[in-house]
Amino acid sequence: MARLNRTGAVLLFLGLLAGLWLPQAAAAREVHLVMALDISGSMKHTDPLRLLPKAANIMVGLLNEKDHLGIITFEDVTKTRLPAGPLTPAQKRRGFQELAHLQPKGLYTDIYQALVDALKASKPAGEAQRAVLLISDGQMDIDPLRGNSKVFVERVHQQIIPAYKKAGIPIYTVAFTPESDQALLKTMADETGGRFLLIPTAQDLHQAFLKFYETLKGPQLAPLVGNRFLIDPEVQEAILVVTRSQQGKAILLEDPKGRKLTPATEGTRWFSSPTFDMVTLPKPEPGNWTVSGHKDGDGKIILMTDLKLECPHLPQEAGADECLSAGALLQDKDQPVATPEVLSQTSFTAELKAEGGKPVQLPMGPPPPEQKELWPANARVARFPAFCAPGMWQLRIRVLGKTFQRERNIFLKVTHPWYQAQPVSGEGKSEVEFHPVPGREAAQLTGWLNIISPDRGVAAKFVQPPPGKGFSLALPPDLCGKCLVNAQLSGTTASGRPLVLQTLPVKVDLDPAAGGAAPGIGPRSATAATSVKKAGAVVPRNRKWLWGVLGLTAVVAAMLGGAALWFRPQALRIFRRRPPTEEELENMTPEQLNLLLRAQVESLQKERGVLQADLGELLADREKLLAAKEELEARLGQPSRDYQEKSKVIKELEKRLEDAEKEAKSVQEEYMALYARSQAEKQVIKKG
């Protein structure tokens, strides 16, 4: 009981620390954005309907008065169309006017100078997020009178990108033709922390602006399911942006009372282009709305509301070995929604997918017991498998209630893993080292190091790696074969974000050196073959076939006997049975002890399964050998020595299987007893 009291005190202390670490929910952050738009002469052919300036209206319309916006165009020269400043109503009107007057012209595409001017326009903005959005249909093409285009590309790499990185300004880039310099645009985005998009045709350019708006602002959305969306009384304004199913065919909108809305409807602001519509609805009627004439699955309903879906503990950048813990929390006027009647009738789901990949959808529920204290009260959590692959990933969290619906789309950049694993061998020893990647710091990590062998099952070792330090796993000296080693760790980051890691398995080949034979197989087979040759030299010709049968039987028996030895589980059993020290056991929580015993039970059960499978194969082989023995005994009048040896091996395996079953049953009973006791003690702690 004293130990449990200490455990409870530690958990309480960690809970208080977690409360200090939790990020405070806040409104979407302010953005200072400069848009650099390509209006070179080639745009007459790649964008004949001038869809780029029309699509840019989305960003002007969606940003608010707390944001700053500037617009630059580039061709032979660059020109400031809208000086960067607060997006007041007057600034918005001027932005719309400037976009409406843009016309393609010029012979060249000076991306270099556009980046220079955009950087100058991006003035320090305090806590606001500064960003540059550059869109081009071509490659760096400088007027020959000014210099060589390749030289200016090198200047971008050597001067421009370092300058943006130093200023902390990400560059978001869009290439909307195959002829664009995709490599340069992608490098600029990747190196500065931005994002690159390839838009095949100008007809889809408005989708790029929507994605970048979501990335920068993280707005509240209402899910568009089919052709319907729900508006609740908490919504002060809704902005609908949808792609037309047919170019030039208008979108139709119907409110909950069945009234048809058109661009002429009083009280609405309706911006139409040949490919999309943006409709602003101040104080929309609560209820189910219907939209038609749009491309299925391609639309956003952006909400201005006090009832918000917050997503605590989301990383700006994740590691490839990270199991993302996605969280959701409802807030009304910045206060958590805790009403049981509301939460019990509300479903939370999380969906994660790689760019261009298939989504994985999980229901969201209470946080895991071991990390409950790290999450706000009433938060819902879903844990995904490790990313495994770097790149851009999209997380969508959706909340569906009886009278309201909310959705958030978050774009995550996945880069190098938290730990790099590397096998090391020398001086008769083999181990796997895990090194932390510089720039990332984890805290309070605990977990398991696993050895996975296709032949022998799984073994595990409990570890508590020091913060920011590497650790290693020494492999048993008598372990051989091809194994997989990985680490499963959980804890927090240095900033307090819940962290679960699952490193990629490292292949460790412990087979004997090339040309050597596996232990227990090669020498016996060679001896048997030699004896057959010697026997063939002295026996009469008409009896060679009999000794050949005997020799072949001996070879098969030797190979089976070697296989039985090959499948012995001692190496992993010795490793698995190494008990934790008394100090480790004293510091373990009941949950950790449960995990330890569960791993032992699972390892024994898997080992028992392997032994049963091996025993079944050997029994089948024994029946074959028995038939061969009877035939040989009838001809030779004496029992087969190899068969006798094989029988001994089978008896040993049967005894080993019986011992493994007894041990598995004993450990499982101990685990169940400890689990029941820990549950009872938890109830006592809760009541106390």
Rosetta blueprint (number, residue, H / E / L):
1 M L
2 A H
3 R H
4 L H
5 N H
6 R H
7 T H
8 G H
9 A H
10 V H
11 L H
12 L H
13 F H
14 L H
15 G H
16 L H
17 L H
18 A H
19 G H
20 L H
21 W H
22 L L
23 P L
24 Q L
25 A L
26 A L
27 A L
28 A L
29 R L
30 E L
31 V E
32 H E
33 L E
34 V E
35 M E
36 A E
37 L E
38 D E
39 I L
40 S L
41 G L
42 S L
43 M H
44 K H
45 H H
46 T H
47 D L
48 P L
49 L L
50 R L
51 L H
52 L H
53 P H
54 K H
55 A H
56 A H
57 N H
58 I H
59 M H
60 V H
61 G H
62 L H
63 L L
64 N L
65 E L
66 K L
67 D L
68 H E
69 L E
70 G E
71 I E
72 I E
73 T E
74 F E
75 E L
76 D L
77 V L
78 T E
79 K E
80 T E
81 R E
82 L E
83 P E
84 A E
85 G E
86 P E
87 L L
88 T L
89 P H
90 A H
91 Q H
92 K H
93 R H
94 R H
95 G H
96 F H
97 Q H
98 E H
99 L H
100 A H
101 H L
102 L L
103 Q L
104 P L
105 K L
106 G L
107 L L
108 Y L
109 T E
110 D L
111 I H
112 Y H
113 Q H
114 A H
115 L H
116 V H
117 D H
118 A H
119 L H
120 K H
121 A H
122 S L
123 K L
124 P L
125 A L
126 G L
127 E L
128 A L
129 Q E
130 R E
131 A E
132 V E
133 L E
134 L E
135 I E
136 S E
137 D L
138 G L
139 Q L
140 M L
141 D E
142 I L
143 D L
144 P L
145 L L
146 R L
147 G L
148 N L
149 S H
150 K H
151 V H
152 F H
153 V H
154 E H
155 R H
156 V H
157 H H
158 Q H
159 Q H
160 I H
161 I H
162 P H
163 A H
164 Y H
165 K H
166 K H
167 A H
168 G L
169 I L
170 P L
171 I E
172 Y E
173 T E
174 V E
175 A E
176 F L
177 T L
178 P L
179 E L
180 S L
181 D L
182 Q H
183 A H
184 L H
185 L H
186 K H
187 T H
188 M H
189 A H
190 D H
191 E H
192 T H
193 G L
194 G L
195 R L
196 F E
197 L E
198 L E
199 I L
200 P L
201 T L
202 A H
203 Q H
204 D H
205 L H
206 H H
207 Q H
208 A H
209 F H
210 L H
211 K H
212 F H
213 Y H
214 E H
215 T H
216 L H
217 K H
218 G L
219 P L
220 Q E
221 L E
222 A E
223 P L
224 L L
225 V E
226 G L
227 N L
228 R E
229 F E
230 L E
231 I E
232 D L
233 P L
234 E L
235 V E
236 Q E
237 E E
238 A E
239 I E
240 L E
241 V E
242 V E
243 T E
244 R E
245 S L
246 Q L
247 Q L
248 G L
249 K L
250 A L
251 I L
252 L E
253 L E
254 E E
255 D L
256 P L
257 K L
258 G L
259 R L
260 K E
261 L E
262 T L
263 P L
264 A L
265 T L
266 E L
267 G L
268 T L
269 R E
270 W E
271 F E
272 S E
273 S L
274 P L
275 T L
276 F E
277 D E
278 M E
279 V E
280 T E
281 L E
282 P E
283 K L
284 P L
285 E L
286 P L
287 G E
288 N E
289 W E
290 T E
291 V E
292 S E
293 G L
294 H E
295 K E
296 D E
297 G E
298 D E
299 G E
300 K E
301 I E
302 I E
303 L E
304 M E
305 T E
306 D L
307 L E
308 K E
309 L E
310 E E
311 C L
312 P L
313 H L
314 L L
315 P L
316 Q L
317 E E
318 A E
319 G E
320 A L
321 D L
322 E E
323 C E
324 L E
325 S E
326 A E
327 G E
328 A E
329 L E
330 L E
331 Q E
332 D E
333 K L
334 D L
335 Q E
336 P E
337 V L
338 A L
339 T L
340 P H
341 E H
342 V H
343 L H
344 S H
345 Q L
346 T L
347 S E
348 F E
349 T E
350 A E
351 E E
352 L E
353 K E
354 A E
355 E L
356 G L
357 G L
358 K L
359 P L
360 V E
361 Q E
362 L E
363 P E
364 M L
365 G E
366 P L
367 P L
368 P L
369 P H
370 E H
371 Q H
372 K H
373 E H
374 L H
375 W L
376 P L
377 A L
378 N L
379 A L
380 R E
381 V E
382 A E
383 R E
384 F E
385 P E
386 A E
387 F L
388 C L
389 A L
390 P L
391 G E
392 M E
393 W E
394 Q E
395 L E
396 R E
397 I E
398 R E
399 V E
400 L E
401 G L
402 K L
403 T L
404 F L
405 Q E
406 R E
407 E E
408 R E
409 N E
410 I E
411 F E
412 L E
413 K E
414 V E
415 T E
416 H L
417 P L
418 W L
419 Y E
420 Q E
421 A E
422 Q E
423 P E
424 V E
425 S E
426 G E
427 E L
428 G L
429 K E
430 S E
431 E E
432 V E
433 E E
434 F E
435 H E
436 P E
437 V L
438 P L
439 G L
440 R L
441 E L
442 A E
443 A E
444 Q E
445 L E
446 T E
447 G E
448 W E
449 L E
450 N E
451 I E
452 I E
453 S E
454 P L
455 D L
456 R L
457 G E
458 V E
459 A E
460 A E
461 K E
462 F E
463 V E
464 Q L
465 P L
466 P L
467 P L
468 G L
469 K L
470 G L
471 F E
472 S E
473 L E
474 A E
475 L L
476 P L
477 P L
478 D L
479 L L
480 C L
481 G L
482 K E
483 C E
484 L E
485 V E
486 N E
487 A E
488 Q E
489 L E
490 S E
491 G E
492 T E
493 T E
494 A L
495 S L
496 G L
497 R L
498 P E
499 L E
500 V E
501 L E
502 Q E
503 T L
504 L L
505 P L
506 V E
507 K E
508 V E
509 D E
510 L L
511 D L
512 P L
513 A L
514 A L
515 G L
516 G L
517 A L
518 A L
519 P L
520 G L
521 I L
522 G H
523 P H
524 R H
525 S H
526 A H
527 T H
528 A H
529 A H
530 T H
531 S H
532 V H
533 K H
534 K H
535 A H
536 G H
537 A H
538 V H
539 V L
540 P L
541 R H
542 N H
543 R H
544 K H
545 W H
546 L H
547 W H
548 G H
549 V H
550 L H
551 G H
552 L H
553 T H
554 A H
555 V H
556 V H
557 A H
558 A H
559 M H
560 L H
561 G H
562 G H
563 A H
564 A H
565 L H
566 W H
567 F L
568 R L
569 P L
570 Q H
571 A H
572 L H
573 R H
574 I H
575 F H
576 R H
577 R H
578 R L
579 P L
580 P L
581 T L
582 E H
583 E H
584 E H
585 L H
586 E H
587 N H
588 M L
589 T L
590 P H
591 E H
592 Q H
593 L H
594 N H
595 L H
596 L H
597 L H
598 R H
599 A H
600 Q H
601 V H
602 E H
603 S H
604 L H
605 Q H
606 K H
607 E H
608 R H
609 G H
610 V H
611 L H
612 Q H
613 A H
614 D H
615 L H
616 G H
617 E H
618 L H
619 L H
620 A H
621 D H
622 R H
623 E H
624 K H
625 L H
626 L H
627 A H
628 A H
629 K H
630 E H
631 E H
632 L H
633 E H
634 A H
635 R H
636 L H
637 G L
638 Q L
639 P L
640 S L
641 R H
642 D H
643 Y H
644 Q H
645 E H
646 K H
647 S H
648 K H
649 V H
650 I H
651 K H
652 E H
653 L H
654 E H
655 K H
656 R H
657 L H
658 E H
659 D H
660 A H
661 E H
662 K H
663 E H
664 A H
665 K H
666 S H
667 V H
668 Q H
669 E H
670 E H
671 Y H
672 M H
673 A H
674 L H
675 Y H
676 A H
677 R H
678 S H
679 Q H
680 A H
681 E H
682 K H
683 Q H
684 V H
685 I H
686 K H
687 K H
688 G L
